[in-house]
Amino acid sequence: MMLINIQLDGGNYHAWRRGMKRVLLSKNKHKFVDRSILVPQFGSSLHKFWERCNLMVISWIMKTVNTQIAQSIVYIENARELWKDLRERFSKGYHFRISYLLQELHSIRQGERDVTKFFTKLKTLWEELKSLRPIRIAFARLNVVVL
């Protein structure tokens, strides 16, 4: 079963996270990584159901990371902790990625590309930048932030 067409290799964390979030939301399992489901008490009737879903989410995540990353997370047994570990490890390049995207946008040229390929590349850069840095318009007097 192919969950997403992106395999996490470290440099593509933000795109991978968006894809995995969509998968988890569509399968009604995102709550296992977003802290909204608490682990039921061991021995309770809900614990075995939680454990089964937790392991399912872990296996889905494991299928979408490269071998080296998979080896480093193989012993994490809680989907929430696994999600948190990957976020802490790979979201650090956030500001560097924004800088890179801005640099790419400023230097992009159509060159030999046809209009469709050029526009697709430009739109891809815009969309990724937008996902990493939502536009915020702050009204100082009103103390309002518009996203």
Contacts in CASP RR format, 6 or more apart in sequence:
PFRMAT RR
TARGET T0000
AUTHOR 0000-0000-0000
METHOD contacts of the structure
MODEL  1
MMLINIQLDGGNYHAWRRGMKRVLLSKNKHKFVDRSILVPQFGSSLHKFW
ERCNLMVISWIMKTVNTQIAQSIVYIENARELWKDLRERFSKGYHFRISY
LLQELHSIRQGERDVTKFFTKLKTLWEELKSLRPIRIAFARLNVVVL
1 63 0 8 1.000
3 20 0 8 1.000
3 23 0 8 1.000
3 60 0 8 1.000
3 63 0 8 1.000
3 64 0 8 1.000
4 16 0 8 1.000
4 19 0 8 1.000
4 20 0 8 1.000
4 22 0 8 1.000
4 23 0 8 1.000
4 64 0 8 1.000
6 12 0 8 1.000
6 15 0 8 1.000
6 16 0 8 1.000
6 19 0 8 1.000
6 64 0 8 1.000
7 16 0 8 1.000
7 64 0 8 1.000
7 65 0 8 1.000
7 66 0 8 1.000
8 16 0 8 1.000
8 64 0 8 1.000
8 65 0 8 1.000
8 66 0 8 1.000
8 69 0 8 1.000
8 86 0 8 1.000
8 90 0 8 1.000
9 66 0 8 1.000
9 69 0 8 1.000
10 16 0 8 1.000
10 66 0 8 1.000
10 69 0 8 1.000
10 89 0 8 1.000
10 90 0 8 1.000
11 90 0 8 1.000
13 86 0 8 1.000
13 87 0 8 1.000
13 90 0 8 1.000
13 91 0 8 1.000
14 91 0 8 1.000
14 94 0 8 1.000
14 97 0 8 1.000
14 128 0 8 1.000
14 131 0 8 1.000
14 132 0 8 1.000
15 128 0 8 1.000
16 64 0 8 1.000
17 86 0 8 1.000
17 87 0 8 1.000
17 91 0 8 1.000
18 131 0 8 1.000
20 60 0 8 1.000
20 61 0 8 1.000
20 64 0 8 1.000
21 30 0 8 1.000
23 60 0 8 1.000
24 30 0 8 1.000
24 32 0 8 1.000
24 33 0 8 1.000
24 57 0 8 1.000
24 60 0 8 1.000
29 53 0 8 1.000
29 56 0 8 1.000
29 57 0 8 1.000
29 60 0 8 1.000
31 37 0 8 1.000
32 53 0 8 1.000
32 54 0 8 1.000
32 57 0 8 1.000
32 79 0 8 1.000
32 80 0 8 1.000
33 57 0 8 1.000
33 79 0 8 1.000
33 80 0 8 1.000
33 82 0 8 1.000
33 83 0 8 1.000
34 80 0 8 1.000
35 80 0 8 1.000
37 50 0 8 1.000
39 47 0 8 1.000
39 50 0 8 1.000
39 54 0 8 1.000
39 78 0 8 1.000
40 46 0 8 1.000
40 47 0 8 1.000
40 50 0 8 1.000
41 47 0 8 1.000
54 77 0 8 1.000
54 78 0 8 1.000
54 79 0 8 1.000
57 79 0 8 1.000
58 76 0 8 1.000
58 77 0 8 1.000
58 78 0 8 1.000
58 79 0 8 1.000
58 82 0 8 1.000
61 73 0 8 1.000
61 79 0 8 1.000
61 82 0 8 1.000
61 83 0 8 1.000
61 86 0 8 1.000
62 70 0 8 1.000
62 73 0 8 1.000
62 74 0 8 1.000
65 73 0 8 1.000
65 86 0 8 1.000
69 86 0 8 1.000
73 82 0 8 1.000
73 85 0 8 1.000
73 86 0 8 1.000
76 82 0 8 1.000
76 85 0 8 1.000
94 132 0 8 1.000
97 128 0 8 1.000
97 132 0 8 1.000
98 129 0 8 1.000
98 132 0 8 1.000
98 133 0 8 1.000
101 125 0 8 1.000
101 128 0 8 1.000
101 129 0 8 1.000
101 132 0 8 1.000
102 129 0 8 1.000
104 125 0 8 1.000
105 122 0 8 1.000
105 125 0 8 1.000
105 126 0 8 1.000
105 129 0 8 1.000
108 118 0 8 1.000
108 121 0 8 1.000
108 122 0 8 1.000
108 125 0 8 1.000
110 118 0 8 1.000
111 118 0 8 1.000
113 121 0 8 1.000
134 147 0 8 1.000
135 147 0 8 1.000
136 145 0 8 1.000
136 146 0 8 1.000
136 147 0 8 1.000
137 145 0 8 1.000
137 146 0 8 1.000
138 144 0 8 1.000
138 145 0 8 1.000
139 146 0 8 1.000
END
